Structure formats: structure tokens, C-alpha cells
């Protein structure tokens, strides 16, 4: 069993409560737009970290993380890409990548809009954790916690942080 803490769009801000919320997670996944500051190093020192870069990220972050990350977590194939859209409104390149890779979970960020929805057509769970940072138009900062156990994805929790 692997417990995941998922966030995106931190834009250089890391609320201390995130570490408390992710205390019992085994891994942290970040869907891009890290921004500046030491939050990347803080999260990487706290738990194993998987991530992609986002459209605002520096060359240093782009050199550390890929644009698209495809990996297996237990028996679940996962794809993370910062800008990808959502069912059925994926951008063209992302839809092609999802069809080719056939992940069971597709994670994106960018929109600052929390979404968890199943795409029947592509047999894929789409997750966007919303924005954990203070920059942007969103009113509430959000995170997601969930569990992968073999092929099962369960215990999905949306965590609302204080407003911006």
C-alpha cells in the first residue's frame, strides 16, 4: 500500500500545514509550477518526491524534472503533465499521449481548479489537485491525499487549506 500526497501550483509558497497533512504519506507528487524558493528542497527532504515542471518554472527545475512523467506505482500506471486539460477537453498532444501510454491515472495542474473525474472513454482517472500556493485567481488552496494498493485506488481525500 502506497499513500500519496498530491499538490500543484505552489508558485513558491509552501504552507507549513502541508507537511502535517502529508505526514503519513509515503510519497509526494507535484504537478508543476513550483515557482521560486526552497520549497522543492523542503519537500524532497521530507518524503520521496515525483514531479514535472510547469510553465512558470525555472531552467533549474526544468533540468531536474521532465515535462511528462510516466511511472508505475504498485500495479497502477500513472502519467503526470502540468498542462493537459481534463476529460473530455484534453489538449491534442496530451490526449495522444494518454492513448499511447494508457495510464490508469492522469494528473495535471495549471488550471488551479480541483478536479477528480473518471474518463470512461480512456479508462483513466483524472486528478487535478488545484493550487496549493497563493498566486492565482483561486479562492481556496487545495491538496489531495489517496492510496494505491495493488490495482486499487482508494481513500481519496480533498484537503482545503486556508484561503489565499
N, C-alpha and C positions, 0 to 999 in steps of 0.2 A: 504494500500500500504506500502510495506517494501523495503527500499533502502539498498542494500548490498554492502559493500566494501570487496573484496576478495583478499587475498595475501597468499604467501607461501615462504618458504625457505629464511627467513630473515637472518639466520645464525649470529644472534647477532647484526645486523645493522638495524637501523630504520631511514630512510631518513625523515627529517622534513616535506618535501613536502607531504608525505603520509597522514599526519593529515589534510592538506589542501584539498587533493583530496577526503578524506573521511568525510569532514566536514558536508555534507548534508546527509550522510548515517545514517540509523537507527541502523544498526548492522555491526560489522566487523567479518568476518570469516577467520580463518588462517588454512591452510592445512599442518601444521607441519614443522619441522626443524627450531624451534625458535632460537636455539643457546643460548649463554650466554648473560648476560646484563640485563638492566632494561626495555627493550622494551615491554615485556609482561605486566608489571605493567602500563607502559605508555599507551598502547593501551586499557587495561582493565579499566583504569580510564577515558579514552576518550569516549568510546562507549561500549554498551553491546557486549560481545565477545563470540564467539563459536570457538572451536578449537579441534584439535587432536595433539598428539605428533608425531614427526618424528624420523627417525633412528639415528640422532645425538643428540637428546635431553636428558637432564639430568634426573636423577631419580625424582627430584623435579617437573619437567614439566610432566613427565610420571605419577606422582601421582596426578597431577592437571587435566590432560586431558586424555581421552581414546584413544585407537588405532583407533577405528571406532566410528564415531558419526552419529547417525540416529535420525532425528527430523523432525517435520513439521514446515514449515514457511508459514503461511496462509494455503492455500489448496495444497501446494506443499511439497511432501516428499523429503528430502534431505539426502544424505549419503556423509560423508567426511572420507577419509582414505589417509594417506600420500603416501604410496606406493601401487599403484593399477593398473597401466597401463592405457590404453586407448582403445577405440573401434578399431578393434576387438581384440586387444592384451592385454587384462586384464590378470593379473596373475590368476592362477586357483582358489585360495581362494577368491579373490575379485569377480570374475565372479559368483561364487556360492553365495556370499553374496548379490550381486546385484539382482540375480534371485530370491532369497528368500525375500529380502526387497522390491523390486520393486519401487525404488525411481524414481522420475521424473528428479532429478539432482544428478549426481555423481561427486564429486570434489576430485581431488588428487593433489599432489605436486610431489616432489622428482626429477623429470627429469630436472627441470629448463627450460623446453620447454613449452611456452604458447600454449595451445590448447583449442579450443572451437568447439566441434563437436557433432552432434546428432547421437546416436546409434539407427538406425531403428529396429534392431533385438530385443533390450531390451527396446525400447521406453523410452530412457533416454538421457538427455543432459549431455555430459561430459564436465567438465571445469577444466583446469589446469592453474592457473594464472601465471605460470612461476616463476621466482625468483625475490624477492624484495631486497634481500641482495647482498653483493659484492663478497661473496665467491662462487667459481664455475667457470665453463667454459663459461657461457653465456656472451654475449656482451652487452645486454640491459636489464635493470631491468624493470619488468612489474607488473601491478596490473590489476584487473578487477572491474568494477562497474556495477551493474544491479539492476533491480527492479522485485519484485514479488508482483503481485496484484491479490489476489484470486488464480486462477489456472494459471494465465498468467505470463510468464517470459519474460521480455522485457527490452528495453533501455540498452542493453549490450554495454559497452564501454571498450576498451582496453586502458590502460594508460601506456605510455612509460616514464620511469624516465631516468635520465642521465645515461650514461654508467657506467660500474664498475669503 
